[in-house]
Amino acid sequence: MKATIKSILTTVTLSAVIATTAAAQMELPRHLTLGSNSKVWIDGTSTVKPFRCAATKIDVAVVSEPDAKPADLVRSATLVIPVASLDCRNGTMNDHMRKALKAKDNPQIKWKMTSYRVEGTNVVINGLLTIAGKENVMELRGIGTAVNGTIQLKGSKQFKMSEYGVKPPSLMLGTMKVRDPVTVQFDLVLTPE
C-alpha cells in the first residue's frame, strides 16, 4: 500500500512538473504597441482648396501570436481616434469638422478588425468602421511588412462621408464646400511590448 501511494505521489508530482515546464515553454499571445512614428490622416478637397487633417492621438490594441506565419500573426486589432485629436491646421476648420462628425455625442472614430488575409506583401483587412455613431463594413488594403516582431502597415482608403451620415461642412455662407469623398491614409508601426 505504501509503495502504491508513493508511486501515485511520484506520478502526480512528475506530471505537475511536466505540465508546469510545458506551460512555461508555451508562448502566450503578446500585445503590440503603436510606434511614435505612426500616422493616420485624412485628405480631402473643397471648392476652394485641398485639406489634410492629421490624428494627433491614435490608440491601437493589437494581440499577436508570436512566431506565427504572417497570415496568422494578428489575433485581434482595434484602432480608436478621438475626434478632438484631428487637426486640420485651421481652428475654424477644426470646429466645423468636429461639428460635422457629431463629436459631442460621438467623440471617437473606431475601427475593429474582423478578419484579414496576406497576399505576398499586400494585406487585405476587413473590419467595422464607426464614424459619427454609424458603423459600416470597410475593407482596407495596404502593404505590410513584419521584421523582428515589428509590423508596419501602409495604405489608404477613399470613402464618402455621407456613408456615415456626415454632411460635408460648408463655410463662408456656402461659398466653400467640402467635397463628400475623403481619403484616409495610414502608416502604422507596431512593436512587441
C-alpha positions as CSV (number, residue, x, y, z in Angstrom):
1,M,0.0,0.0,0.0
2,K,2.8,2.4,0.9
3,A,4.5,1.6,-2.4
4,T,1.3,2.3,-4.3
5,I,0.8,5.7,-2.5
6,K,4.5,6.6,-3.1
7,S,4.1,5.6,-6.8
8,I,0.9,7.7,-7.2
9,L,2.5,10.7,-5.4
10,T,5.6,10.4,-7.7
11,T,3.4,10.2,-10.8
12,V,1.3,13.2,-9.7
13,T,4.5,15.2,-8.9
14,L,6.2,14.3,-12.1
15,S,3.0,15.2,-14.1
16,A,2.8,18.6,-12.3
17,V,6.5,19.3,-13.2
18,I,6.0,18.3,-16.8
19,A,2.8,20.4,-17.1
20,T,4.5,23.4,-15.5
21,T,7.5,23.1,-17.7
22,A,5.3,22.8,-20.8
23,A,3.3,25.8,-19.9
24,A,6.4,27.8,-19.3
25,Q,7.7,26.9,-22.7
26,M,4.4,27.8,-24.5
27,E,4.5,31.4,-25.7
28,L,1.3,33.2,-25.0
29,P,0.0,35.8,-27.4
30,R,1.6,39.2,-26.9
31,H,0.4,42.7,-27.3
32,L,1.9,45.1,-29.8
33,T,2.3,48.8,-29.1
34,L,2.0,51.7,-31.5
35,G,5.3,53.3,-32.5
36,S,5.6,57.0,-32.1
37,N,6.3,57.4,-35.8
38,S,2.8,56.0,-36.7
39,K,0.5,58.3,-38.6
40,V,-3.2,58.5,-39.7
41,W,-4.5,61.4,-41.7
42,I,-7.4,62.4,-43.9
43,D,-7.0,64.1,-47.2
44,G,-10.0,65.9,-48.8
45,T,-10.9,68.6,-51.2
46,S,-13.2,71.6,-51.2
47,T,-14.4,74.1,-53.8
48,V,-11.5,76.3,-52.6
49,K,-8.5,74.1,-51.8
50,P,-7.4,70.7,-50.7
51,F,-7.0,70.0,-47.0
52,R,-5.4,67.5,-44.6
53,C,-6.4,66.6,-41.1
54,A,-4.0,64.5,-39.1
55,A,-4.7,62.5,-36.0
56,T,-2.5,63.7,-33.2
57,K,-3.6,60.8,-31.0
58,I,-4.1,57.2,-32.0
59,D,-5.0,54.3,-29.7
60,V,-4.3,50.9,-31.1
61,A,-4.7,47.5,-29.4
62,V,-3.3,44.5,-31.2
63,V,-2.9,41.0,-29.9
64,S,-0.5,38.8,-31.9
65,E,0.6,35.2,-32.0
66,P,4.4,35.1,-31.5
67,D,6.4,33.2,-34.2
68,A,3.2,32.7,-36.3
69,K,3.2,33.0,-40.1
70,P,2.2,36.5,-41.3
71,A,-1.2,35.2,-42.3
72,D,-1.8,34.1,-38.7
73,L,0.2,36.7,-36.8
74,V,-2.5,39.1,-35.7
75,R,-5.4,37.7,-33.5
76,S,-7.3,40.9,-32.9
77,A,-6.9,44.6,-33.7
78,T,-8.7,47.8,-32.8
79,L,-8.0,51.5,-33.5
80,V,-9.5,54.5,-31.9
81,I,-9.0,58.1,-32.8
82,P,-10.5,60.8,-30.6
83,V,-12.3,63.3,-32.9
84,A,-10.8,66.1,-30.8
85,S,-7.4,64.9,-31.8
86,L,-7.9,65.6,-35.6
87,D,-6.0,68.7,-36.5
88,C,-6.6,70.4,-39.9
89,R,-4.2,73.2,-39.1
90,N,-7.0,75.7,-39.0
91,G,-9.1,76.4,-35.9
92,T,-12.3,77.3,-37.8
93,M,-12.0,74.2,-40.0
94,N,-11.4,72.0,-36.9
95,D,-14.6,73.4,-35.3
96,H,-16.6,72.7,-38.4
97,M,-15.2,69.2,-38.8
98,R,-16.0,68.3,-35.2
99,K,-19.5,69.6,-35.6
100,A,-19.9,67.6,-38.8
101,L,-18.6,64.4,-37.1
102,K,-21.0,64.9,-34.2
103,A,-18.1,64.9,-31.8
104,K,-20.2,65.9,-28.8
105,D,-22.3,62.7,-29.0
106,N,-19.7,60.5,-30.7
107,P,-16.2,61.6,-29.5
108,Q,-14.3,58.7,-31.2
109,I,-13.7,57.2,-34.6
110,K,-13.4,53.5,-34.1
111,W,-12.2,50.6,-36.3
112,K,-12.2,46.9,-35.4
113,M,-10.7,44.2,-37.5
114,T,-12.9,41.2,-38.2
115,S,-10.5,39.3,-40.5
116,Y,-7.5,39.7,-42.7
117,R,-5.5,37.9,-45.4
118,V,-2.0,38.3,-46.6
119,E,-1.2,38.1,-50.3
120,G,2.6,38.4,-50.6
121,T,3.3,41.9,-49.1
122,N,-0.3,43.0,-49.7
123,V,-2.6,42.8,-46.7
124,V,-6.4,42.9,-47.1
125,I,-8.1,43.8,-43.8
126,N,-11.9,43.5,-43.2
127,G,-13.3,45.4,-40.4
128,L,-16.0,47.7,-39.0
129,L,-15.5,51.5,-39.1
130,T,-17.7,53.7,-36.8
131,I,-17.8,57.4,-37.6
132,A,-20.4,59.8,-36.1
133,G,-22.1,56.9,-34.4
134,K,-22.7,55.0,-37.7
135,E,-20.9,51.6,-38.2
136,N,-20.2,50.3,-41.7
137,V,-18.2,47.3,-43.0
138,M,-14.9,48.5,-44.6
139,E,-12.1,46.7,-46.4
140,L,-8.7,48.2,-46.2
141,R,-5.8,47.3,-48.4
142,G,-2.2,48.0,-47.6
143,I,1.4,47.0,-47.8
144,G,2.6,45.1,-44.8
145,T,6.0,44.1,-43.5
146,A,7.0,42.1,-40.4
147,V,10.6,42.2,-39.3
148,N,11.9,41.0,-36.0
149,G,8.4,41.1,-34.5
150,T,7.7,44.7,-35.7
151,I,4.8,45.1,-38.1
152,Q,4.4,48.0,-40.4
153,L,1.2,48.6,-42.4
154,K,0.8,51.4,-45.0
155,G,-2.2,52.1,-47.1
156,S,-5.2,54.3,-48.0
157,K,-8.9,54.1,-48.5
158,Q,-11.3,56.5,-50.1
159,F,-14.9,56.7,-48.9
160,K,-17.8,59.2,-48.7
161,M,-18.6,61.0,-45.5
162,S,-22.3,60.7,-46.4
163,E,-22.0,56.9,-46.0
164,Y,-21.6,57.6,-42.3
165,G,-24.4,60.2,-42.1
166,V,-21.9,63.0,-42.1
167,K,-22.9,66.1,-44.0
168,P,-19.7,67.6,-45.6
169,P,-19.1,71.0,-44.0
170,S,-19.6,74.3,-45.8
171,L,-18.1,77.6,-44.8
172,M,-18.5,81.3,-45.7
173,L,-22.2,81.1,-46.4
174,G,-21.7,78.1,-48.7
175,T,-19.1,79.6,-50.9
176,M,-16.6,77.0,-49.7
177,K,-18.0,73.4,-49.6
178,V,-16.1,70.3,-48.6
179,R,-16.5,67.5,-51.2
180,D,-18.0,64.3,-50.0
181,P,-15.2,61.8,-50.8
182,V,-12.2,61.8,-48.5
183,T,-9.2,59.5,-48.3
184,V,-7.9,58.1,-45.1
185,Q,-4.1,57.4,-45.2
186,F,-2.3,55.3,-42.6
187,D,1.3,54.3,-41.8
188,L,1.2,52.2,-38.6
189,V,4.3,50.7,-36.9
190,L,3.6,48.1,-34.2
191,T,6.3,46.8,-31.9
192,P,6.2,44.0,-29.3
193,E,5.7,45.1,-25.7
